[in-house]
Amino acid sequence: MKQPQRVKSLEELGRVRLSPNFFMRDFLYSEISQIEGIPNIPDYPDIAIQSGRQLCDKVLEPIQSQFGRISIRSAYRSPAVNAKGAENKNQYNCARNEANYAGHIWDYKDKDGYIGATACIVVNSFLPYYERTGHWQALAWWIHDNVPDYSSMYFFPKLAAFNISWHEKPTKEIKSHILNSRGILTRPGMGNFEGRHNHEYDLMLREVMG
């Protein structure tokens, strides 16, 4: 598929079904694109679709199957949109393009030639539990234990939104930007990485799942 240049071809890209519950159009909205007037359209749609299907099938679908509807806060960024976000980093909080290849920029391989995709999501049913307890780690550990194909997670304070990635060479790292728990929750080699972590999320599951 060529890069869309007309409304009709962009509609066709948006209609591509990435998984049973997600279409490409779900991932193309960008506030930076809207405000700055920069089209958020992949240069290489076929790579974006390939990466997005892996993210949706292997990561997002299992989360939605367990917890119900998830909301997409931010996902695909074109190189031009991401570059504007990196240029205004204090305002838009985007990493430079090279760091976002195979991340938010789905249609470009990273420096090692791997593909990947990132979406920032909110797990809607988890919000009341998070707002009451602040225990974002419960969701992080559940995903770690039950969604083996995730590559990385990065949690933020508002709405317990978090970046979650699929990547051909996963890092298996969980980070937080939430006050009082900033830093790395786990990564390979840390003492808490292996095994099950039910004690972190059993109470959350009972509350969230009723």
Secondary structure, DSSP 8 states (H G I E B T S, - for coil): -----SHHHHHHHHT-EEETTEEGGGG---HHHHHHT-----SSHHHHHHHHHHHIIIIIHHHHHHH--EEEEE----HHHHHHHHHTHHHH----HHHHBTTTBTTS--TTS--EEEEEEEEGGGHHHHHHH--THHHHHHHHHH-TT--EEEE-SGGG-EEEEEESS---EEEE-STTS-EEEE-TTSTTSSS--HHHHHHHHHHHH-
